């Protein structure tokens, strides 16, 4: 295990169509100017100042995770550019963490992750950014063991499909589906009406049972706020829950993999929740604020 020493938090942002992220990046005022924040932007015509740009993922690397037919189908959706930059943000974050330039990261995506499998996509997910980044860093940076924690309210059928036969990746999914395991894929049943404490207790037990023995060298966290009361995947969680979960996962990463954590925004539709919750998650990652 590498010794833990926090360095900085990267924020990876690209401009997107849609309602929920219209307040960003301006909603990060008071965060972007902190010394331990690195802001990274996609290659658009008129982005705000950023420390470095996010280059697109090479097409050849997409074909290592998704079929060429699927990639061509995504190209026909009209969302291909945004999808590509979502994946590129996740990959750039993972590379900067592997290089030791940042300790952890928050990645803005507008196109999901976990419903994109090898040869299918849906549910607002087109490419699987965590899976593509995991593939590339394993090859390029000799990362052997990876964990993907999925706390979106819905089952990640795409991630399950991709990681099912990969013993180096532990996929830990918290959702409404039944609890079961296959190889290193683990589904944890989350009741439809759960409170914050019970979810956090469930997560802590699952981390101890599955994450710790796997000894990952880096963790990807597919974070969705769709399970919040009033959003489309409502399972009874309060808005305050998410920063508490972020603290638990940040500390888990600090214990098992020197803090190397990539948080990827997934489900959730409400603009007011995004405005309130995303800055809090980033503050927790950056040691600017810990929930009590």
Secondary structure as UniProt FT lines:
FT   STRAND          9..13
FT   TURN            20..25
FT   HELIX           26..28
FT   TURN            29..33
FT   TURN            35..36
FT   STRAND          37..42
FT   TURN            45..46
FT   STRAND          52..54
FT   HELIX           59..62
FT   TURN            63..65
FT   HELIX           68..75
FT   TURN            76..78
FT   HELIX           80..98
FT   TURN            99..100
FT   STRAND          104..107
FT   TURN            114..115
FT   TURN            123..124
FT   HELIX           129..140
FT   STRAND          146..150
FT   HELIX           157..163
FT   TURN            164..165
FT   TURN            167..168
FT   STRAND          169..175
FT   STRAND          180..182
FT   TURN            183..184
FT   STRAND          185..189
FT   HELIX           196..206
FT   HELIX           207..211
FT   HELIX           212..214
FT   STRAND          218..223
FT   TURN            226..227
FT   TURN            229..230
FT   TURN            232..233
FT   TURN            239..240
FT   HELIX           241..256
FT   TURN            258..259
FT   STRAND          261..265
FT   HELIX           271..285
FT   TURN            286..287
//
